[in-house]
């Protein structure tokens, strides 16, 4: 199964939502993923995980769930 590519504008929006949610958490795997992604990107969206070939797993999952809520 090939994952559908998330449109860039939507991926950025979802990424921002996920980052905001993760900031409220004390610790989680998702929070650490966001932390290292943002740290390595140094503010450059082109270097963030969502810009990769497979994209960010958190963004991909949220996008799939929004398209088809029965998957959740």
Gaussian input, Z-matrix of N, CA and C with variables (Angstrom, degrees):
# hf/3-21g

backbone

0 1
 N
 C     1     B1
 C     2     B2     1     A1
 N     3     B3     2     A2     1     D1
 C     4     B4     3     A3     2     D2
 C     5     B5     4     A4     3     D3
 N     6     B6     5     A5     4     D4
 C     7     B7     6     A6     5     D5
 C     8     B8     7     A7     6     D6
 N     9     B9     8     A8     7     D7
 C    10    B10     9     A9     8     D8
 C    11    B11    10    A10     9     D9
 N    12    B12    11    A11    10    D10
 C    13    B13    12    A12    11    D11
 C    14    B14    13    A13    12    D12
 N    15    B15    14    A14    13    D13
 C    16    B16    15    A15    14    D14
 C    17    B17    16    A16    15    D15
 N    18    B18    17    A17    16    D16
 C    19    B19    18    A18    17    D17
 C    20    B20    19    A19    18    D18
 N    21    B21    20    A20    19    D19
 C    22    B22    21    A21    20    D20
 C    23    B23    22    A22    21    D21
 N    24    B24    23    A23    22    D22
 C    25    B25    24    A24    23    D23
 C    26    B26    25    A25    24    D24
 N    27    B27    26    A26    25    D25
 C    28    B28    27    A27    26    D26
 C    29    B29    28    A28    27    D27
 N    30    B30    29    A29    28    D28
 C    31    B31    30    A30    29    D29
 C    32    B32    31    A31    30    D30
 N    33    B33    32    A32    31    D31
 C    34    B34    33    A33    32    D32
 C    35    B35    34    A34    33    D33
 N    36    B36    35    A35    34    D34
 C    37    B37    36    A36    35    D35
 C    38    B38    37    A37    36    D36
 N    39    B39    38    A38    37    D37
 C    40    B40    39    A39    38    D38
 C    41    B41    40    A40    39    D39
 N    42    B42    41    A41    40    D40
 C    43    B43    42    A42    41    D41
 C    44    B44    43    A43    42    D42
 N    45    B45    44    A44    43    D43
 C    46    B46    45    A45    44    D44
 C    47    B47    46    A46    45    D45
 N    48    B48    47    A47    46    D46
 C    49    B49    48    A48    47    D47
 C    50    B50    49    A49    48    D48
 N    51    B51    50    A50    49    D49
 C    52    B52    51    A51    50    D50
 C    53    B53    52    A52    51    D51
 N    54    B54    53    A53    52    D52
 C    55    B55    54    A54    53    D53
 C    56    B56    55    A55    54    D54
 N    57    B57    56    A56    55    D55
 C    58    B58    57    A57    56    D56
 C    59    B59    58    A58    57    D57
 N    60    B60    59    A59    58    D58
 C    61    B61    60    A60    59    D59
 C    62    B62    61    A61    60    D60
 N    63    B63    62    A62    61    D61
 C    64    B64    63    A63    62    D62
 C    65    B65    64    A64    63    D63
 N    66    B66    65    A65    64    D64
 C    67    B67    66    A66    65    D65
 C    68    B68    67    A67    66    D66
 N    69    B69    68    A68    67    D67
 C    70    B70    69    A69    68    D68
 C    71    B71    70    A70    69    D69
 N    72    B72    71    A71    70    D70
 C    73    B73    72    A72    71    D71
 C    74    B74    73    A73    72    D72
 N    75    B75    74    A74    73    D73
 C    76    B76    75    A75    74    D74
 C    77    B77    76    A76    75    D75
 N    78    B78    77    A77    76    D76
 C    79    B79    78    A78    77    D77
 C    80    B80    79    A79    78    D78
 N    81    B81    80    A80    79    D79
 C    82    B82    81    A81    80    D80
 C    83    B83    82    A82    81    D81
 N    84    B84    83    A83    82    D82
 C    85    B85    84    A84    83    D83
 C    86    B86    85    A85    84    D84
 N    87    B87    86    A86    85    D85
 C    88    B88    87    A87    86    D86
 C    89    B89    88    A88    87    D87
 N    90    B90    89    A89    88    D88
 C    91    B91    90    A90    89    D89
 C    92    B92    91    A91    90    D90
 N    93    B93    92    A92    91    D91
 C    94    B94    93    A93    92    D92
 C    95    B95    94    A94    93    D93
 N    96    B96    95    A95    94    D94
 C    97    B97    96    A96    95    D95
 C    98    B98    97    A97    96    D96
 N    99    B99    98    A98    97    D97
 C   100   B100    99    A99    98    D98
 C   101   B101   100   A100    99    D99
 N   102   B102   101   A101   100   D100
 C   103   B103   102   A102   101   D101
 C   104   B104   103   A103   102   D102
 N   105   B105   104   A104   103   D103
 C   106   B106   105   A105   104   D104
 C   107   B107   106   A106   105   D105
 N   108   B108   107   A107   106   D106
 C   109   B109   108   A108   107   D107
 C   110   B110   109   A109   108   D108
 N   111   B111   110   A110   109   D109
 C   112   B112   111   A111   110   D110
 C   113   B113   112   A112   111   D111
 N   114   B114   113   A113   112   D112
 C   115   B115   114   A114   113   D113
 C   116   B116   115   A115   114   D114
 N   117   B117   116   A116   115   D115
 C   118   B118   117   A117   116   D116
 C   119   B119   118   A118   117   D117
 N   120   B120   119   A119   118   D118
 C   121   B121   120   A120   119   D119
 C   122   B122   121   A121   120   D120
 N   123   B123   122   A122   121   D121
 C   124   B124   123   A123   122   D122
 C   125   B125   124   A124   123   D123
 N   126   B126   125   A125   124   D124
 C   127   B127   126   A126   125   D125
 C   128   B128   127   A127   126   D126
 N   129   B129   128   A128   127   D127
 C   130   B130   129   A129   128   D128
 C   131   B131   130   A130   129   D129
 N   132   B132   131   A131   130   D130
 C   133   B133   132   A132   131   D131
 C   134   B134   133   A133   132   D132
 N   135   B135   134   A134   133   D133
 C   136   B136   135   A135   134   D134
 C   137   B137   136   A136   135   D135
 N   138   B138   137   A137   136   D136
 C   139   B139   138   A138   137   D137
 C   140   B140   139   A139   138   D138
 N   141   B141   140   A140   139   D139
 C   142   B142   141   A141   140   D140
 C   143   B143   142   A142   141   D141
 N   144   B144   143   A143   142   D142
 C   145   B145   144   A144   143   D143
 C   146   B146   145   A145   144   D144
 N   147   B147   146   A146   145   D145
 C   148   B148   147   A147   146   D146
 C   149   B149   148   A148   147   D147
 N   150   B150   149   A149   148   D148
 C   151   B151   150   A150   149   D149
 C   152   B152   151   A151   150   D150
 N   153   B153   152   A152   151   D151
 C   154   B154   153   A153   152   D152
 C   155   B155   154   A154   153   D153
 N   156   B156   155   A155   154   D154
 C   157   B157   156   A156   155   D155
 C   158   B158   157   A157   156   D156
 N   159   B159   158   A158   157   D157
 C   160   B160   159   A159   158   D158
 C   161   B161   160   A160   159   D159
 N   162   B162   161   A161   160   D160
 C   163   B163   162   A162   161   D161
 C   164   B164   163   A163   162   D162
 N   165   B165   164   A164   163   D163
 C   166   B166   165   A165   164   D164
 C   167   B167   166   A166   165   D165
 N   168   B168   167   A167   166   D166
 C   169   B169   168   A168   167   D167
 C   170   B170   169   A169   168   D168
 N   171   B171   170   A170   169   D169
 C   172   B172   171   A171   170   D170
 C   173   B173   172   A172   171   D171
 N   174   B174   173   A173   172   D172
 C   175   B175   174   A174   173   D173
 C   176   B176   175   A175   174   D174
 N   177   B177   176   A176   175   D175
 C   178   B178   177   A177   176   D176
 C   179   B179   178   A178   177   D177
 N   180   B180   179   A179   178   D178
 C   181   B181   180   A180   179   D179
 C   182   B182   181   A181   180   D180
 N   183   B183   182   A182   181   D181
 C   184   B184   183   A183   182   D182
 C   185   B185   184   A184   183   D183
 N   186   B186   185   A185   184   D184
 C   187   B187   186   A186   185   D185
 C   188   B188   187   A187   186   D186
 N   189   B189   188   A188   187   D187
 C   190   B190   189   A189   188   D188
 C   191   B191   190   A190   189   D189
 N   192   B192   191   A191   190   D190
 C   193   B193   192   A192   191   D191
 C   194   B194   193   A193   192   D192
 N   195   B195   194   A194   193   D193
 C   196   B196   195   A195   194   D194
 C   197   B197   196   A196   195   D195
 N   198   B198   197   A197   196   D196
 C   199   B199   198   A198   197   D197
 C   200   B200   199   A199   198   D198
 N   201   B201   200   A200   199   D199
 C   202   B202   201   A201   200   D200
 C   203   B203   202   A202   201   D201
 N   204   B204   203   A203   202   D202
 C   205   B205   204   A204   203   D203
 C   206   B206   205   A205   204   D204
 N   207   B207   206   A206   205   D205
 C   208   B208   207   A207   206   D206
 C   209   B209   208   A208   207   D207
 N   210   B210   209   A209   208   D208
 C   211   B211   210   A210   209   D209
 C   212   B212   211   A211   210   D210
 N   213   B213   212   A212   211   D211
 C   214   B214   213   A213   212   D212
 C   215   B215   214   A214   213   D213

   B1=1.4405
   B2=1.5235
   B3=1.3084
   B4=1.4516
   B5=1.5216
   B6=1.3210
   B7=1.4656
   B8=1.5191
   B9=1.3186
   B10=1.4605
   B11=1.5232
   B12=1.3157
   B13=1.4490
   B14=1.5269
   B15=1.3104
   B16=1.4615
   B17=1.5297
   B18=1.3520
   B19=1.4632
   B20=1.5317
   B21=1.3061
   B22=1.4653
   B23=1.5333
   B24=1.3240
   B25=1.4662
   B26=1.5210
   B27=1.3281
   B28=1.4565
   B29=1.5258
   B30=1.3246
   B31=1.4629
   B32=1.5281
   B33=1.3136
   B34=1.4694
   B35=1.5296
   B36=1.3266
   B37=1.4671
   B38=1.5293
   B39=1.3325
   B40=1.4593
   B41=1.5276
   B42=1.3117
   B43=1.4650
   B44=1.5277
   B45=1.3249
   B46=1.4641
   B47=1.5278
   B48=1.3255
   B49=1.4662
   B50=1.5406
   B51=1.3115
   B52=1.4671
   B53=1.5252
   B54=1.3252
   B55=1.4598
   B56=1.5269
   B57=1.3432
   B58=1.4655
   B59=1.5260
   B60=1.3300
   B61=1.4623
   B62=1.5294
   B63=1.3172
   B64=1.4639
   B65=1.5207
   B66=1.3342
   B67=1.4588
   B68=1.5262
   B69=1.3179
   B70=1.4709
   B71=1.5234
   B72=1.3195
   B73=1.4629
   B74=1.5272
   B75=1.3083
   B76=1.4588
   B77=1.5286
   B78=1.3090
   B79=1.4687
   B80=1.5172
   B81=1.3038
   B82=1.4604
   B83=1.5170
   B84=1.3131
   B85=1.4599
   B86=1.5320
   B87=1.3345
   B88=1.4623
   B89=1.5145
   B90=1.3239
   B91=1.4604
   B92=1.5267
   B93=1.3303
   B94=1.4632
   B95=1.5277
   B96=1.3281
   B97=1.4692
   B98=1.5283
   B99=1.3425
   B100=1.4698
   B101=1.5288
   B102=1.3217
   B103=1.4660
   B104=1.5267
   B105=1.3441
   B106=1.4681
   B107=1.5248
   B108=1.3246
   B109=1.4618
   B110=1.5312
   B111=1.3268
   B112=1.4725
   B113=1.5235
   B114=1.3238
   B115=1.4592
   B116=1.5235
   B117=1.3258
   B118=1.4641
   B119=1.5219
   B120=1.3356
   B121=1.4649
   B122=1.5228
   B123=1.3329
   B124=1.4619
   B125=1.5326
   B126=1.3354
   B127=1.4586
   B128=1.5206
   B129=1.3173
   B130=1.4615
   B131=1.5338
   B132=1.3306
   B133=1.4682
   B134=1.5178
   B135=1.3047
   B136=1.4660
   B137=1.5249
   B138=1.3280
   B139=1.4656
   B140=1.5237
   B141=1.3274
   B142=1.4598
   B143=1.5284
   B144=1.3129
   B145=1.4685
   B146=1.5215
   B147=1.3279
   B148=1.4598
   B149=1.5225
   B150=1.3258
   B151=1.4619
   B152=1.5241
   B153=1.3148
   B154=1.4550
   B155=1.5178
   B156=1.3023
   B157=1.4636
   B158=1.5272
   B159=1.3208
   B160=1.4598
   B161=1.5234
   B162=1.3012
   B163=1.4575
   B164=1.5163
   B165=1.3113
   B166=1.4574
   B167=1.5269
   B168=1.3281
   B169=1.4625
   B170=1.5340
   B171=1.3324
   B172=1.4666
   B173=1.5338
   B174=1.3245
   B175=1.4691
   B176=1.5243
   B177=1.3392
   B178=1.4688
   B179=1.5256
   B180=1.3309
   B181=1.4609
   B182=1.5277
   B183=1.3247
   B184=1.4648
   B185=1.5280
   B186=1.3157
   B187=1.4708
   B188=1.5311
   B189=1.3384
   B190=1.4666
   B191=1.5233
   B192=1.3286
   B193=1.4658
   B194=1.5205
   B195=1.3358
   B196=1.4696
   B197=1.5237
   B198=1.3162
   B199=1.4698
   B200=1.5168
   B201=1.3378
   B202=1.4600
   B203=1.5203
   B204=1.3421
   B205=1.4624
   B206=1.5238
   B207=1.3270
   B208=1.4680
   B209=1.5208
   B210=1.3464
   B211=1.4658
   B212=1.5260
   B213=1.3149
   B214=1.4683
   B215=1.4476
   A1=109.87
   A2=117.35
   A3=122.47
   A4=108.62
   A5=115.84
   A6=120.48
   A7=110.00
   A8=115.16
   A9=120.61
   A10=108.77
   A11=116.93
   A12=121.11
   A13=109.66
   A14=115.76
   A15=121.72
   A16=108.09
   A17=117.88
   A18=119.87
   A19=110.80
   A20=116.17
   A21=122.76
   A22=113.99
   A23=117.27
   A24=120.88
   A25=110.74
   A26=116.16
   A27=121.11
   A28=109.78
   A29=117.27
   A30=121.27
   A31=110.77
   A32=117.37
   A33=121.21
   A34=110.03
   A35=116.66
   A36=121.25
   A37=110.44
   A38=116.82
   A39=120.78
   A40=111.28
   A41=116.70
   A42=121.52
   A43=110.04
   A44=116.87
   A45=120.52
   A46=111.13
   A47=117.80
   A48=122.09
   A49=110.00
   A50=116.19
   A51=121.37
   A52=110.29
   A53=117.59
   A54=121.01
   A55=110.89
   A56=116.56
   A57=121.05
   A58=110.61
   A59=116.63
   A60=120.41
   A61=111.36
   A62=116.89
   A63=120.68
   A64=112.30
   A65=118.11
   A66=120.98
   A67=111.09
   A68=117.53
   A69=121.62
   A70=112.60
   A71=116.18
   A72=120.25
   A73=110.28
   A74=114.70
   A75=118.95
   A76=110.07
   A77=115.49
   A78=120.84
   A79=108.38
   A80=115.52
   A81=121.59
   A82=108.10
   A83=115.28
   A84=119.87
   A85=109.94
   A86=116.30
   A87=120.84
   A88=112.62
   A89=116.20
   A90=120.32
   A91=110.55
   A92=116.94
   A93=119.51
   A94=111.20
   A95=117.08
   A96=120.29
   A97=109.57
   A98=116.98
   A99=121.03
   A100=111.36
   A101=115.90
   A102=120.34
   A103=111.08
   A104=115.99
   A105=118.90
   A106=111.97
   A107=117.35
   A108=120.55
   A109=109.90
   A110=116.04
   A111=120.85
   A112=111.71
   A113=116.38
   A114=120.33
   A115=111.10
   A116=116.57
   A117=120.34
   A118=112.20
   A119=117.62
   A120=121.13
   A121=111.93
   A122=117.36
   A123=123.08
   A124=111.97
   A125=115.63
   A126=120.47
   A127=115.48
   A128=117.85
   A129=122.08
   A130=109.49
   A131=116.47
   A132=121.30
   A133=111.21
   A134=118.06
   A135=121.75
   A136=112.32
   A137=117.60
   A138=121.24
   A139=112.89
   A140=116.99
   A141=120.36
   A142=110.49
   A143=116.12
   A144=122.21
   A145=112.56
   A146=117.17
   A147=119.51
   A148=111.96
   A149=116.92
   A150=120.85
   A151=112.83
   A152=116.75
   A153=120.45
   A154=112.32
   A155=114.96
   A156=120.30
   A157=111.59
   A158=117.18
   A159=120.90
   A160=112.64
   A161=117.50
   A162=120.98
   A163=113.06
   A164=115.04
   A165=122.50
   A166=109.45
   A167=117.81
   A168=120.03
   A169=113.20
   A170=116.86
   A171=120.09
   A172=111.24
   A173=116.41
   A174=121.10
   A175=109.66
   A176=116.77
   A177=120.49
   A178=111.37
   A179=116.27
   A180=120.52
   A181=110.65
   A182=116.95
   A183=120.10
   A184=110.57
   A185=117.09
   A186=120.95
   A187=110.31
   A188=116.90
   A189=120.57
   A190=111.17
   A191=117.17
   A192=120.89
   A193=112.34
   A194=116.58
   A195=119.48
   A196=110.93
   A197=116.32
   A198=119.86
   A199=111.83
   A200=116.58
   A201=121.10
   A202=109.70
   A203=117.99
   A204=121.56
   A205=114.52
   A206=118.52
   A207=120.69
   A208=112.08
   A209=117.89
   A210=121.34
   A211=111.60
   A212=117.16
   A213=121.47
   A214=111.89
   D1=124.99
   D2=179.33
   D3=-95.43
   D4=128.95
   D5=-179.69
   D6=-72.55
   D7=138.52
   D8=176.99
   D9=-73.32
   D10=137.05
   D11=-179.72
   D12=-72.94
   D13=133.72
   D14=179.33
   D15=-80.35
   D16=129.40
   D17=176.71
   D18=-56.23
   D19=139.11
   D20=-172.77
   D21=-52.49
   D22=-48.29
   D23=-177.64
   D24=-61.96
   D25=-40.96
   D26=179.40
   D27=-68.50
   D28=-40.65
   D29=179.98
   D30=-60.95
   D31=-42.40
   D32=179.44
   D33=-64.93
   D34=-42.92
   D35=179.17
   D36=-62.15
   D37=-47.74
   D38=179.61
   D39=-63.95
   D40=-39.16
   D41=178.51
   D42=-59.94
   D43=-45.52
   D44=179.11
   D45=-62.68
   D46=-40.82
   D47=178.25
   D48=-62.48
   D49=-45.45
   D50=-178.58
   D51=-65.03
   D52=-42.59
   D53=178.30
   D54=-60.27
   D55=-43.33
   D56=179.52
   D57=-61.91
   D58=-44.80
   D59=178.79
   D60=-64.15
   D61=-41.26
   D62=-178.50
   D63=-68.61
   D64=-29.10
   D65=179.15
   D66=-64.77
   D67=-28.21
   D68=-179.79
   D69=-77.39
   D70=-17.41
   D71=-177.65
   D72=-83.38
   D73=147.74
   D74=178.36
   D75=-70.99
   D76=-49.73
   D77=175.01
   D78=-158.48
   D79=139.59
   D80=173.44
   D81=-161.08
   D82=161.36
   D83=177.76
   D84=-60.92
   D85=-42.91
   D86=179.26
   D87=-60.29
   D88=-38.41
   D89=179.34
   D90=-64.96
   D91=-41.32
   D92=179.90
   D93=-68.26
   D94=-35.26
   D95=176.72
   D96=-62.50
   D97=-47.29
   D98=178.92
   D99=-61.53
   D100=-42.28
   D101=-178.79
   D102=-58.48
   D103=-51.32
   D104=-176.93
   D105=-70.74
   D106=-33.32
   D107=176.70
   D108=-61.80
   D109=-49.95
   D110=-179.21
   D111=-66.29
   D112=-38.60
   D113=179.54
   D114=-63.64
   D115=-44.86
   D116=-179.54
   D117=-70.57
   D118=-31.88
   D119=-178.83
   D120=-74.48
   D121=-25.50
   D122=-179.89
   D123=51.46
   D124=43.18
   D125=176.33
   D126=85.90
   D127=-5.55
   D128=-179.29
   D129=-94.24
   D130=109.16
   D131=-177.56
   D132=-59.02
   D133=-30.18
   D134=-179.94
   D135=-64.55
   D136=-21.96
   D137=-178.29
   D138=-98.19
   D139=-2.03
   D140=-179.04
   D141=-75.00
   D142=159.94
   D143=-178.53
   D144=-56.43
   D145=-33.96
   D146=-177.45
   D147=-66.24
   D148=-15.93
   D149=179.26
   D150=-88.27
   D151=-7.11
   D152=-178.88
   D153=-72.85
   D154=173.06
   D155=-178.12
   D156=-60.36
   D157=-43.28
   D158=179.68
   D159=-93.75
   D160=-14.97
   D161=179.06
   D162=76.58
   D163=-177.70
   D164=-179.95
   D165=-81.08
   D166=129.71
   D167=-179.85
   D168=-59.97
   D169=-35.91
   D170=179.86
   D171=-67.47
   D172=-41.70
   D173=178.54
   D174=-67.33
   D175=-44.46
   D176=179.73
   D177=-59.16
   D178=-44.22
   D179=-178.62
   D180=-64.04
   D181=-46.26
   D182=-179.24
   D183=-63.74
   D184=-39.18
   D185=179.33
   D186=-63.57
   D187=-45.45
   D188=178.23
   D189=-61.10
   D190=-42.05
   D191=-179.91
   D192=-66.20
   D193=-34.92
   D194=177.63
   D195=-69.68
   D196=-35.50
   D197=179.68
   D198=-74.80
   D199=-36.39
   D200=-177.81
   D201=-141.33
   D202=88.91
   D203=-177.43
   D204=-59.31
   D205=-19.52
   D206=-179.62
   D207=-68.97
   D208=-14.12
   D209=179.63
   D210=-75.47
   D211=-21.56
   D212=-176.32
   D213=-83.22

